[in-house]
Amino acid sequence: RTYTNDSKIPRATEKDVLLVWDGSIGKCASGLSGAVGSTIVVLSPKNGLNTKYLEYFIKRSKNYITETSTGSGLQHVNKSLLKTLEIPLPPDGGQKRIVDKLGVLLTKVKDAQSRLNRIPTILGRFRQSVFAAAFSGELTKEWRKKSKTDVEWQEIELREVLTDLKYGTAKKCSLEKKKHPVLRIPNVVQGYIDLNDMKYADLDKKEYESLSLEIGDILLIRSNGSVSLVGRTALATEKEKGMAYAGYLIRLRVNKELIIPEFLQYQFQSYAMRLQIELPARSTSGVNNINSEEVKNLQIALPSLDEQKEVIRRLQASFAFLEKNEQEFNKAKSYTDKLEQSILAKAFRGELVQSK
């Protein structure tokens, strides 16, 4: 909320419905009083129209209000079409009965949505707990006993397992399909490379050969306005073999006799590694960076190759479980998101309460 002493600004009372007119159109609320800014319109009920009944009707009509909006950039409510909306009016006392029933049902929907909205946080914490167990050796503790391995985990600097670290091309890329596809920040998703939104550049032979990706190379975002993106990595597969990459990325190539690329890729997603990356990368200038020397200095946990394979296997099993739960969450969320509109539609068809 902001404040004003300008008496010319329209005012609303708690009996009015406030409707967002520009931008996030269709959002509405009642029970508020005060001066009203230019992106809000005041709907004042009359002739016995119940305030909450009007509010629920506007919420029911949100899709129509959005679909009939005007404006090529910023959306605006179409005033003339809004005025022609026909609001069904039930017999005496019907508005209050519908409002009361909707209050009960929509509260339950909101409660369900609130519970569902906590699930991504829970799944995220579970994911990080698995990473913490994986890279502390706890996840494979029993495996070590059964396999009778006595190879100790090492804490080393990343430089000790790198055979190459190289920045990408500074050449300008375009959508025109030139000689070489070039991977950029948008293509680096957490853990994998997304080949949508590709751009291209014509690189000379020497530069292309130096930047050409091999299977198992890891691309790391070294610079971005969002510190959470700095240090995000993706693993090159057969599909990306031979592609080049842009200057805001660093290619890490590892000694596969010491470390499995997938093992390192997973380790980059752990909370401990994120702390190492984000602390030096944070900037007050708006652009966050991690340089090649800082990347080489990163501390990593390194068990034997056999144990690395077992860690990868167990992580993949855990994340398959997580993915299944995420899919179930998305289904449930989609259902509850539609449920509110379904209940409102039923209410304004006269099917929610018995008329008297």
Backbone hydrogen bonds, N-H to C=O, Kabsch-Sander energy under -0.5 kcal/mol:
donor,donor_aa,acceptor,acceptor_aa,energy
7,S,5,N,-0.7
9,I,6,D,-1.1
12,A,34,G,-2.7
16,D,13,T,-1.8
17,V,43,L,-2.6
18,L,29,A,-3.3
19,L,17,V,-0.5
19,L,41,V,-2.6
20,V,27,K,-2.8
21,W,39,T,-3.5
22,D,39,T,-1.1
23,G,75,Q,-2.4
24,S,22,D,-0.9
25,I,23,G,-2.1
26,G,20,V,-1.4
27,K,24,S,-1.3
29,A,18,L,-1.7
31,G,14,E,-1.0
31,G,16,D,-0.7
34,G,12,A,-2.2
36,V,10,P,-2.5
40,I,37,G,-1.7
41,V,19,L,-2.6
43,L,17,V,-3.1
43,L,41,V,-0.5
44,S,42,V,-0.7
49,L,46,K,-1.4
54,L,50,N,-2.4
55,E,51,T,-2.4
56,Y,52,K,-2.8
57,F,53,Y,-1.9
58,I,54,L,-2.4
59,K,55,E,-2.3
60,R,56,Y,-2.5
61,S,57,F,-1.7
62,K,59,K,-1.2
65,I,61,S,-2.7
66,T,62,K,-2.5
67,E,63,N,-2.8
68,T,64,Y,-1.9
69,S,66,T,-1.4
70,T,76,H,-2.6
76,H,70,T,-2.0
77,V,21,W,-2.1
79,K,77,V,-1.0
82,L,78,N,-2.4
83,K,79,K,-2.0
84,T,80,S,-0.9
85,L,82,L,-1.2
87,I,85,L,-0.6
94,G,91,P,-2.6
97,R,93,G,-1.8
98,I,94,G,-2.4
99,V,95,Q,-2.8
100,D,96,K,-2.9
101,K,97,R,-2.3
102,L,98,I,-2.9
103,G,99,V,-2.4
104,V,100,D,-1.7
105,L,101,K,-2.5
106,L,102,L,-3.1
107,T,103,G,-1.2
108,K,104,V,-1.4
109,V,105,L,-1.9
110,K,106,L,-2.7
111,D,107,T,-2.2
112,A,108,K,-2.3
113,Q,109,V,-2.7
114,S,110,K,-2.6
115,R,111,D,-2.2
116,L,112,A,-2.4
117,N,113,Q,-2.4
118,R,114,S,-0.6
118,R,115,R,-0.9
119,I,116,L,-1.6
122,I,118,R,-1.9
123,L,119,I,-3.0
124,G,120,P,-2.4
125,R,121,T,-2.3
126,F,122,I,-2.2
127,R,123,L,-2.5
128,Q,124,G,-2.1
129,S,125,R,-2.2
130,V,126,F,-2.1
131,F,127,R,-2.1
132,A,128,Q,-2.7
133,A,129,S,-2.1
134,A,130,V,-2.5
135,F,131,F,-2.5
136,S,133,A,-0.6
137,G,133,A,-0.6
138,E,133,A,-0.8
139,L,133,A,-2.4
141,K,138,E,-1.3
144,R,140,T,-2.2
145,K,141,K,-1.4
146,K,142,E,-2.4
147,S,143,W,-2.7
148,K,144,R,-0.8
149,T,144,R,-1.5
152,E,150,D,-0.6
154,Q,302,L,-2.4
156,I,154,Q,-0.6
156,I,300,I,-2.2
158,L,298,L,-2.6
159,R,296,K,-2.1
160,E,157,E,-1.9
161,V,158,L,-2.1
162,L,158,L,-0.6
162,L,159,R,-0.7
163,T,253,R,-3.1
164,D,253,R,-1.7
166,K,251,R,-1.8
168,G,246,A,-0.5
168,G,249,L,-1.5
169,T,245,Y,-2.5
174,S,200,Y,-2.2
178,K,176,E,-2.0
180,H,201,A,-2.0
182,V,199,K,-3.0
183,L,244,A,-2.4
187,N,184,R,-1.3
188,V,184,R,-0.6
188,V,185,I,-1.7
189,V,187,N,-1.1
189,V,192,Y,-2.0
191,G,189,V,-0.7
191,G,233,T,-2.8
192,Y,189,V,-0.9
194,D,187,N,-2.8
195,L,193,I,-0.6
199,K,182,V,-0.8
200,Y,174,S,-3.0
201,A,180,H,-2.3
203,L,201,A,-0.9
208,Y,204,D,-2.7
209,E,205,K,-2.4
210,S,206,K,-1.6
211,L,207,E,-1.5
212,S,208,Y,-1.4
213,L,243,M,-2.2
216,G,236,A,-2.5
217,D,214,E,-2.1
218,I,252,L,-2.5
219,L,234,A,-2.7
220,L,250,I,-2.6
221,I,232,R,-2.4
222,R,220,L,-0.5
222,R,248,Y,-2.6
223,S,248,Y,-0.9
224,N,288,N,-2.2
227,V,225,G,-0.6
229,L,226,S,-1.6
230,V,226,S,-0.9
231,G,221,I,-3.3
232,R,229,L,-2.2
234,A,219,L,-1.7
235,L,191,G,-1.0
236,A,217,D,-3.0
240,E,237,T,-0.7
241,K,237,T,-0.8
241,K,238,E,-0.7
242,G,213,L,-2.4
243,M,240,E,-2.3
244,A,181,P,-2.3
246,A,183,L,-2.6
247,G,169,T,-1.7
249,L,246,A,-1.6
250,I,220,L,-2.5
251,R,166,K,-3.1
252,L,218,I,-3.2
252,L,250,I,-0.5
253,R,164,D,-2.6
253,R,251,R,-0.5
255,N,161,V,-2.9
256,K,254,V,-0.9
258,L,255,N,-2.0
259,I,255,N,-2.1
263,F,260,I,-0.8
264,L,260,I,-1.7
265,Q,261,P,-2.8
266,Y,262,E,-2.3
267,Q,263,F,-1.8
268,F,264,L,-1.8
269,Q,266,Y,-1.5
270,S,267,Q,-1.4
274,R,270,S,-2.3
275,L,271,Y,-2.3
276,Q,272,A,-1.5
277,I,273,M,-1.9
278,E,274,R,-3.1
279,L,275,L,-1.8
281,A,277,I,-1.3
282,R,278,E,-1.7
288,N,224,N,-2.7
288,N,286,G,-0.5
289,N,281,A,-1.2
290,I,222,R,-2.2
295,V,291,N,-2.1
296,K,292,S,-2.4
297,N,293,E,-1.5
298,L,295,V,-1.3
300,I,156,I,-3.0
302,L,154,Q,-2.8
308,Q,304,S,-2.3
309,K,305,L,-2.2
310,E,306,D,-1.7
311,V,307,E,-2.6
312,I,308,Q,-2.5
313,R,309,K,-2.3
314,R,310,E,-2.3
315,L,311,V,-2.6
316,Q,312,I,-2.6
317,A,313,R,-1.8
318,S,314,R,-2.3
319,F,315,L,-2.7
320,A,316,Q,-1.6
321,F,317,A,-1.6
322,L,318,S,-2.1
323,E,319,F,-2.5
324,K,320,A,-1.8
325,N,321,F,-1.9
326,E,322,L,-2.5
327,Q,323,E,-2.2
328,E,324,K,-2.0
329,F,325,N,-2.3
330,N,326,E,-2.5
331,K,327,Q,-2.0
332,A,328,E,-2.4
333,K,329,F,-2.9
334,S,330,N,-2.3
335,Y,331,K,-2.0
336,T,332,A,-2.5
337,D,333,K,-2.6
338,K,334,S,-1.4
339,L,335,Y,-1.5
340,E,336,T,-1.1
341,Q,337,D,-0.6
342,S,338,K,-2.1
343,I,339,L,-2.5
344,L,340,E,-2.4
345,A,341,Q,-2.5
346,K,342,S,-2.0
347,A,343,I,-2.2
348,F,344,L,-2.1
349,R,346,K,-0.8
350,G,347,A,-1.2
351,E,346,K,-2.4
352,L,346,K,-0.6
